Amino acid sequence: MYEKYFSQFLHMLLFAVLLYAILCLFPGCTTNARALVSDIGNGAAEYRAVQTEQRAGEVELAVTGARIEAGLGELERSISASQRTEQEIGNVIQRVRARELDPAFVEEWRNRGTETKSGG
């Protein structure tokens, strides 16, 4: 009884192996990536061209971003330096305004203004 089942099992196994071997002979049964994405036609070439453009754009964006960051750092340093300079200029102007002028000097400058207008 076991011989009958064993014999049937071997026949089925042999049939399955032969069926698998026959099916693998067909070219559509290959499992490499080239069979899945064909190079025939314009679709694959267009896709590759778009991907190449996209990668180039991403690289350009990364370079531009790095340049912007460097420029921002330089701009921040420049703003900080100008704020210190503005503060120093403000202090100088306040000191100049706080000084008293000699009334004779003021009168001399006033007279120069009227001399140039009438003498011209």
C-alpha positions in Angstrom: 0.0 0.0 0.0 2.8 2.4 0.8 4.5 1.4 -2.4 1.5 2.6 -4.4 1.4 6.0 -2.6 5.2 6.3 -2.9 5.1 5.5 -6.7 2.3 8.1 -7.2 4.3 10.6 -5.2 7.4 10.1 -7.4 5.3 10.4 -10.6 3.8 13.7 -9.4 7.2 14.9 -8.3 8.7 14.0 -11.7 5.8 15.7 -13.5 6.2 18.9 -11.4 10.0 19.0 -12.1 9.5 18.5 -15.8 6.7 21.1 -16.0 8.9 23.6 -14.2 11.8 22.9 -16.5 9.7 23.3 -19.6 8.2 26.6 -18.3 11.6 28.0 -17.6 12.7 27.4 -21.2 10.3 30.1 -22.3 12.0 33.6 -22.5 9.3 35.2 -20.5 10.1 33.2 -17.4 13.5 34.8 -16.8 13.7 36.7 -13.5 16.4 39.3 -14.2 15.7 43.0 -14.1 16.2 43.5 -17.9 13.2 41.4 -18.6 11.1 43.4 -16.2 12.1 46.8 -17.6 12.6 46.7 -21.3 14.9 49.1 -23.1 12.8 48.8 -26.2 11.1 52.0 -27.0 11.5 55.6 -25.8 9.9 55.2 -22.3 13.0 53.9 -20.5 15.3 56.4 -22.2 13.0 59.3 -21.4 12.8 58.2 -17.8 16.5 58.0 -17.5 16.9 61.5 -19.0 14.4 62.9 -16.6 16.1 61.2 -13.7 19.5 62.6 -14.8 18.1 66.1 -15.1 16.5 65.8 -11.6 19.8 64.7 -10.1 21.6 67.6 -11.7 19.0 70.0 -10.4 19.4 68.5 -6.9 23.1 69.0 -7.0 22.7 72.6 -8.2 20.2 73.3 -5.4 22.6 71.9 -2.8 25.5 74.0 -4.1 23.2 77.1 -4.2 22.0 76.4 -0.6 25.6 76.2 0.6 26.4 79.5 -1.1 23.4 81.1 0.4 24.4 79.9 3.9 27.9 81.3 3.4 26.4 84.6 2.2 24.0 84.8 5.2 26.9 84.3 7.6 28.8 87.1 5.9 25.7 89.3 5.9 25.2 88.7 9.7 28.8 89.6 10.4 28.5 92.8 8.3 25.3 93.8 10.1 26.9 93.3 13.5 29.9 95.3 12.4 27.7 98.1 11.0 25.7 98.2 14.3 28.9 98.8 16.2 30.0 101.5 13.7 26.6 103.2 13.9 26.8 103.2 17.7 30.3 104.8 17.5 29.1 107.4 15.1 26.2 108.2 17.3 28.5 108.6 20.3 30.8 111.0 18.3 27.8 113.1 17.2 26.5 113.4 20.7 30.0 114.5 21.9 30.1 117.1 19.1 26.7 118.4 20.0 27.5 118.6 23.7 30.5 120.8 23.1 30.0 124.5 23.4 30.9 126.7 20.4 32.7 130.0 20.7 30.1 132.7 19.8 32.7 134.5 17.7 33.1 131.4 15.6 29.4 131.1 15.0 29.2 134.8 14.1 32.0 134.4 11.6 30.3 131.4 9.9 27.0 133.4 9.7 28.8 136.3 8.1 30.5 134.1 5.5 27.1 132.9 4.3 25.8 136.4 3.7 29.1 137.5 2.1 29.0 134.7 -0.5 25.3 135.4 -1.4 25.8 139.1 -1.9 29.3 138.9 -3.4 28.4 136.3 -6.1 
